[in-house]
Amino acid sequence: MRRTETPTLPFSKMRKISSAAALSVITALCCLCAPHTVLAESEGSEDKVTLRVCNWEEYIDLGDWEESDLIDLESGDIFGENSMVHDFEEWYKETYGITVNVEYSTFGTNEDLYNMMTMGDVYDIVCPSEYMFMKLMDEEKLVPLSDDFFDESNENNYYVRGVSPYIKNIFDQHETGGEAWSKYAAGYMWGITGIVYNPEELTEEEASTWTVLGNKRFNRQVTIKDNVRDSYFAAVGALKSDLLTDPAFTSAPDYSRRLEEEMNDVSPETIAVVQDYLQDIKDNLYSFETDSGKADMITGKVLANYQWSGDAVYTMDQADEDDYTLNFAVPKESTNIYFDAWVMLKSGIGENAAKQHAAEAFINFCSRPDNVIRNMYYIGYTSVISGGDDGRIVEYAD
């Protein structure tokens, strides 16, 4: 799998994928309840910029690595001594001669982020998932990325010089309100969803289907995500399982188009059926959760956990340390590819050029190949950056 695209699952656990499935990008979910200006001020002769960044919890390298964490590549060692934010502040000063102060905060779910913004919290750059940045685009709350950000001749524009062609094509081709995602969103991490499971209690066949959520054999031993997008998607997969796995459907010449249509079905009738289904299986589930499912799997409280691939890596790694094997299954019906991306907010950036420059520089710094590797190693997710002419990310993958 040595290609310029990033793989569908984090490299370190690809051996544990139980089955392959078609990927269906979520492009619409009408059932969703959709959702400080940085001033360059003079203090003596030194310019200062304040940048307010809000990201997912535990979703960037926080530094303080142990010696055993050192990544030994032929091209050079990579080590996270300081946090990514601290290193960005130093890099920005060295590169542009401007002091930037990053006020870094976190959120737990896309809906939490949207509510925080609605309640009056002001950020300059945030990192929501695709369905949420689509909503923010639709509500005209985003600042477009500058032309300079896409200048490939600028050696500091690590994003445009290194983004995976596969991901770039998706961001270029998918639109919201007639505008391409790539005009407003710069990808950060991506992955798929599936089922982390205990192979001593579930067979691969039982785990490789969305119907495991309602399987009475595992009463109160399966978890599901507590956000609308993911729970809705899984429910659609379970309800349409017979159709989606029918050979006549899977062998159709227009299979990919039909699959995307079926999995993105948000007709009033389907929404009602999904709501009834989720209500019916509620008592069969252990919990609706965001983060607790990882610990519940590791401690054996549950046997199967609907999970994002990056968190699946973490879960399986932790289990391995305890000599406890967990596997990851991709549902046979379909899975969805998801993205988290950096976007700039009008409420924070406004028309302040100094703030926008710092925000775009932050994206580029996180897209520098050595920093990409640090972040992937630290959080377990797969970056949208494949490296371009820089081979270190591929070397790390190997």
Residue pairs with C-beta under 8 A, 6 or more apart in sequence:
1 7
1 14
2 394
2 397
2 398
4 164
4 165
4 166
4 386
5 164
5 165
5 166
5 167
5 386
6 164
6 166
6 167
6 190
6 382
6 383
6 384
6 385
6 386
7 14
7 382
7 397
8 23
8 191
8 192
8 309
8 337
8 382
9 17
9 191
9 192
9 309
9 312
9 313
9 328
9 382
10 191
10 309
10 310
10 312
10 313
10 376
10 380
10 381
10 382
11 382
11 396
11 397
12 313
12 317
12 380
13 309
13 312
13 313
13 316
13 317
13 328
16 316
16 326
16 327
16 328
17 194
17 328
17 329
17 330
18 204
18 207
18 208
18 327
18 328
18 329
18 330
19 204
19 208
19 329
19 330
19 332
20 330
21 330
21 331
21 332
21 333
21 334
21 335
22 255
22 256
22 259
22 334
22 335
23 192
23 334
23 335
23 336
23 337
24 259
24 260
24 263
24 264
24 334
24 335
24 336
24 337
25 130
25 170
25 174
25 260
25 336
25 337
26 130
26 131
26 229
26 233
26 263
26 264
26 336
26 338
27 134
27 174
27 260
27 264
28 134
28 264
28 266
29 131
29 228
29 229
29 232
29 264
29 266
30 266
31 228
31 232
31 266
31 271
31 274
32 131
32 135
32 228
32 229
33 111
33 228
34 114
34 135
34 138
34 139
35 110
35 111
35 113
35 114
35 115
35 117
35 118
35 132
35 135
35 136
35 139
36 50
36 52
36 122
36 124
36 348
37 348
37 349
37 350
37 352
37 355
38 49
38 50
38 51
38 52
38 124
38 348
38 349
38 352
38 354
38 355
38 358
39 49
39 50
39 352
39 354
39 355
40 47
40 48
40 49
40 98
40 352
40 354
41 47
41 48
46 99
47 97
47 98
47 99
47 354
48 98
48 99
48 100
48 101
49 98
49 99
49 100
49 101
49 354
49 355
49 357
49 358
50 100
50 101
50 103
50 355
51 100
51 101
51 102
51 103
51 124
51 125
51 355
51 358
51 359
51 362
52 102
52 103
52 105
52 122
52 123
52 124
52 125
52 348
53 85
53 102
53 103
53 104
53 105
53 123
53 124
53 125
53 126
53 362
54 104
54 105
54 106
54 107
54 113
54 116
54 121
54 123
54 125
54 126
54 127
55 104
55 105
55 106
55 107
55 126
55 127
56 106
56 107
56 108
56 127
56 340
57 106
57 107
57 108
57 291
58 106
58 379
59 106
59 127
59 189
59 340
59 379
59 381
60 83
60 84
60 85
60 366
60 375
60 378
60 379
61 80
61 83
61 84
61 371
61 374
61 375
61 377
61 378
61 379
62 80
62 83
62 84
62 378
63 80
63 81
63 82
63 83
63 84
63 86
63 87
64 80
64 81
64 83
65 79
65 80
65 81
69 79
69 80
69 377
70 77
70 78
70 79
71 77
71 78
71 79
71 373
71 377
71 396
73 392
73 395
73 396
74 395
75 391
75 392
75 395
76 392
78 370
78 373
78 374
78 377
78 392
78 396
80 374
80 377
80 378
84 365
84 366
84 371
84 374
84 375
85 102
85 104
87 365
87 371
88 100
88 102
88 361
88 362
88 365
88 366
89 99
89 100
89 101
89 102
91 365
92 98
92 99
92 100
92 358
92 361
92 365
93 99
93 100
95 156
95 361
96 357
96 361
98 354
98 358
100 358
100 361
102 362
105 123
107 113
107 116
108 290
108 291
109 226
109 227
109 290
110 128
110 129
110 131
110 132
110 227
110 229
111 227
111 228
113 126
113 128
113 132
114 128
114 132
114 135
117 123
117 126
117 345
117 347
122 345
122 347
122 348
123 345
123 347
123 348
124 344
124 345
124 348
124 349
124 355
124 358
124 359
125 342
125 343
125 344
125 345
125 348
125 349
125 359
125 362
125 363
126 342
126 343
126 345
127 188
127 340
127 341
127 342
127 343
128 136
128 340
128 341
128 343
129 229
129 338
129 339
129 340
129 341
130 181
130 185
130 338
130 339
130 340
130 341
131 229
133 142
133 181
133 184
133 185
133 341
133 343
134 176
134 181
136 142
136 343
136 345
137 176
137 177
137 179
137 181
137 184
137 185
138 176
138 177
140 346
141 345
141 346
141 347
142 184
142 185
142 343
142 344
142 345
142 346
143 184
143 344
143 345
143 346
143 349
143 350
143 356
144 183
144 184
145 182
145 183
145 184
145 186
145 344
145 360
146 356
146 360
148 154
148 157
148 360
149 157
149 159
149 160
149 186
149 360
149 363
149 364
150 157
150 160
151 157
151 160
152 160
152 161
155 161
156 361
156 364
157 364
158 364
158 365
158 367
158 368
158 369
158 385
159 186
159 363
159 364
159 367
159 385
161 388
161 389
162 367
162 369
162 372
162 385
162 386
162 387
162 388
162 390
162 393
163 187
163 367
163 384
163 385
163 386
163 388
164 384
164 385
164 386
165 386
167 187
167 190
167 339
167 384
168 182
170 181
170 337
170 339
171 180
171 181
171 182
171 185
171 187
171 339
171 341
172 180
172 181
172 182
173 180
174 180
174 181
175 181
181 341
184 343
184 344
185 341
185 342
185 343
186 341
186 342
186 343
186 363
186 367
187 339
187 340
187 341
187 342
187 384
188 339
188 340
188 341
188 342
188 366
188 383
188 384
189 310
189 339
189 340
189 375
189 379
189 381
189 382
189 383
189 384
190 337
190 338
190 339
190 340
190 381
190 382
190 383
190 384
191 308
191 309
191 310
191 337
191 338
191 381
191 382
192 308
192 309
192 330
192 335
192 336
192 337
192 338
193 230
193 233
193 234
193 306
193 307
193 308
193 309
193 335
193 336
193 338
194 306
194 307
194 309
194 312
194 328
194 329
194 330
194 331
194 335
195 207
195 208
195 212
195 304
195 305
195 306
195 307
195 328
195 329
195 331
196 293
196 297
196 304
196 305
196 307
196 312
196 315
196 316
196 326
196 327
196 328
197 206
197 207
197 212
197 303
197 304
197 305
197 326
197 327
197 328
197 329
198 297
198 300
198 303
198 304
198 325
198 326
199 325
199 326
199 327
200 325
201 218
201 303
202 212
202 218
202 303
202 304
204 327
204 329
206 212
206 215
206 217
207 304
207 327
207 329
208 329
208 330
208 331
208 332
209 238
209 241
209 331
209 332
209 333
210 234
210 235
210 237
210 238
210 241
210 331
210 333
211 238
211 241
212 218
212 222
212 304
213 222
213 224
213 234
213 235
213 238
213 281
213 284
213 285
213 306
214 238
214 277
214 280
214 281
214 284
215 222
215 284
216 284
218 284
218 303
218 304
219 284
220 283
220 284
220 285
220 286
221 286
221 302
221 303
221 304
222 284
222 285
222 286
222 302
222 303
222 304
222 305
222 306
223 285
223 286
223 287
223 288
223 289
223 292
223 293
223 296
223 302
223 304
223 305
223 306
224 230
224 231
224 234
224 285
224 287
224 288
224 289
224 306
225 231
225 234
225 288
225 289
225 290
225 306
226 288
226 289
226 290
227 290
230 306
231 278
231 288
232 274
233 263
233 336
234 306
235 274
235 277
235 278
236 262
236 263
236 265
236 270
236 274
237 244
237 263
237 331
237 333
237 334
238 277
238 333
239 273
239 274
239 277
240 262
240 333
241 333
243 249
243 262
244 250
244 259
244 262
244 332
244 333
244 334
245 332
245 333
249 255
249 258
252 258
259 334
263 334
263 336
286 296
286 301
286 302
287 293
287 296
289 296
291 311
293 302
293 305
293 306
293 307
293 311
293 315
294 305
294 307
294 311
294 314
294 315
294 318
295 301
296 302
296 305
297 305
297 315
297 319
297 326
298 315
298 318
298 319
298 322
298 324
298 326
300 324
305 315
307 315
307 328
308 338
308 381
309 328
309 381
309 382
310 379
310 380
310 381
310 382
311 380
312 328
313 380
313 381
314 379
314 380
315 326
316 326
316 327
316 328
317 380
319 325
319 326
339 384
341 384
342 359
342 362
342 363
342 366
344 356
344 359
344 360
348 355
349 355
349 356
349 359
365 371
366 372
366 375
367 383
367 385
369 385
369 387
369 390
369 392
369 393
370 392
372 383
372 385
372 387
372 393
373 392
373 393
373 396
375 381
375 383
376 382
376 383
376 396
377 396
383 393
385 393
386 393
386 394
387 393
387 394
